[in-house]
Every structure is written in C-alpha cells, then in structure tokens.
C-alpha cells in the first residue's frame, strides 16, 4: 500500500433555505461519487437551525442505487455554533477490520462492531455499524426531525472528502 494523497473533497453540500418540515420521505438525499483507490472517507457535518434537530447518515449501495444501506450516522444537532461543533465521520472502505468506522461528536467516539442491521435510515444517532463502503456510488442522507422555524441564521452543511490516489475527483 502506498502513501495516499491528502483528502480531496468529493461533495460540498450547503442548505440555508430549508424551513418547515424539510425531510420529505424521511430525509434529503445528496448523492456523490467516491474515487477509485479510496482507503477511507471523511465526512464533516455542520448545522445551526432553529426549531428542531438534524443529523446526517452516510449510505452505500450494492446495486447501483436501487437499495441504500446505512454505514454511520452523526448525532442530532440543532442551534449550535457550526464552526465549533462539527460532527465528523471517518469511514473505512473495508469496514470493521481493525480500522473500524467511527463517529466523533463533541469528543465522543462510538465505533461499530461490524454486526447489525444496515437498512436505510435504521441507524440510531451517533452510531456506526462497521459496514464497508460497497461501491463508488454513495449518498449523504440528511434527516430533519421536525419543523425548522424560519431564521436568518439557519444553515446545514457537509463536506465529504476521500483519501485516494486517483487523479479524478468525485461528482
């Protein structure tokens, strides 16, 4: 195994206009592509919203996007200083093999054992099931728990980055 290039962004998501019951069909799906030769994926999730909480789930697919499987989910955050309280997920392409996926929130680390259910939107907050990333197709599934009240300072954002030797970038 060679030394991997620094993290390269494969998704930059920002939403400052969401109000009301934002989660249509349970959430907002944001698809992206992971480059080949990726060892791990890092997700930085931030939110500062009024009226409810929001979380993000990293999902993978084994059938081209017909079925989605949860890999890890952040904790539920609400009206917070998004530059200080970012949620982080470090996801190994190989899953739980000694380099298990982890979710970091306010200094806490929860690592999954690699056993458990992985159906879409079944993971509880601040958890990882240790499932590997199954294909270059992935998505971030943003779950809004209730009605976001209209506020000028509302923001939801995410950056997904990958350690990869591939020259190209994801979608």
N, C-alpha and C positions, 0 to 999 in steps of 0.2 A: 504494500500500500504506500503510495506517495504522499507527500505533504500536499494538503488541499489549499486552494486559493482562499483568500478571505471571503467572508459572507458576501453574497450578491443578492440584491433584492429581486424577488420574483413576483411580489404583489405589494402594492401600496394602496390601501383602502381608506377612504375618508368619507364620513357622512355627518354633516352638520345640519341637515334639514329634516331629519326624522322626528315626527310628532305623532301623537295619538297611539293607537295600537299598532306598532310598527312591524310586529312579527306576523306577516301573512304566511299561512301554512306552517306556523311554528317558528319561522326564522327567515333571515335574509341570507341566501346562498351566494357566495362570492368565489367563483371558480378561478383556478390558476394552474399553470404547468410547472412541474419540478424538472430541472435539467437532469440529463443522464449523468452518471458518475457522481451522484449526490450521496454523501455519507449521512448527513443529518440536516434537519430543517429547524429553524428557529423562528418562533412567532412572538412578536411584541404587540400586545393588545392594550389600548387605552380607551377610556370612556369617562366622560363627565356629562351626566344627564340628570334631569330633574324629574321626579315623579315615580321612578321605578328603577330596576336594575337591568344590567345587560351582561352577557357573557359570550365567549366565542369557543366553538368546538372545531378542532381540526378533523377533517374527514377524508377518507381514502376510498378508492373504488377498485374492484377487481374485474368489473365487466364493462368498462368504458363509460361509466357514469349513470347506468340504469339504477344501480344499488349503491348506497353510500354507507360507510362504516365509520363509527367514531374511533378516534385514536386518543385524543386528550381534550379536556375542557378547562377553561380558566374558571376562577371564582366569579361570583356575580358582583359587579361593581356598579356604583351609581354616581352620585355627585361627589367626585373626588378630583384632586389635583392630578390630572392625567400625566404630567411630566414627572411626577414623583412616584406615583403608584401604578406604574406599568405592570401588566401581567405578562409573564414570559413562559413559553413552552419550548422545550428542547426535545425534538423528536428524532429518534434514530431510524434510519431506513430499515434496519434489521430487527427492530423491536427490542424486547427484553432478552438480551444475551450478555448481560454484564454492562451494557451501555443502555440501560433502560430509559424510556421516555420519562420526562419529568415535567411537572408544572410548578412554577415558582410564583408565589404571591406574597407580598409583604414578609419576606424572609422565610416562608414555609415551603418545604419541598415534599411532594407526595409522589412516590414512584410506584408504578403499577407492576403487578407480579406476572403479567403476560397471560393471565387466565381471566375469563369473564365475558360478559355479553358485549357486543360491539355494534348492535343495530343503530341506525341513525337516531340521534337525539336521545339516547338511553343513558349516557354517562351523567352522573351527578356532577355538580360543580366541583372544581378544584380536584380533578381526578384524571388518571391515565390508566388505560387497560393494558399497556405494553404491546399492543398490536403493531406490526410493522407497517410501513408505508408500502402499499401494494402496486402502485403504478405511478407514472409521471402525472397523471391527472389527479388533482386534489381540489378541495374547496375549504374555505373557512365559512362556518355556519354561525351567523350572529343571531343570538337568541335574546329577544327583548321580552322581559317578563310581564309587562303591563303597558299602561298608557304613559307615554313620555309627555310631560307638560311642556308647552311651548316656552322656551327660554333662549335668549340670545347666545348663551354660553354652551348650549348642548353640542357635544361632539363625540363621535365614535370613530376610532381609527385603528388600523392594524398594518403592520409591515411583516411580510413573510420573506425570510432570507434562507439561502441554501449554501452549504459548503460543497463546492463542486469543481472539478477540473474541466468541465465543459465550457467551451468558449461562448456558446449562445446563452441567452437569458430566457427565462420562462415568459409566459403570457401575462 
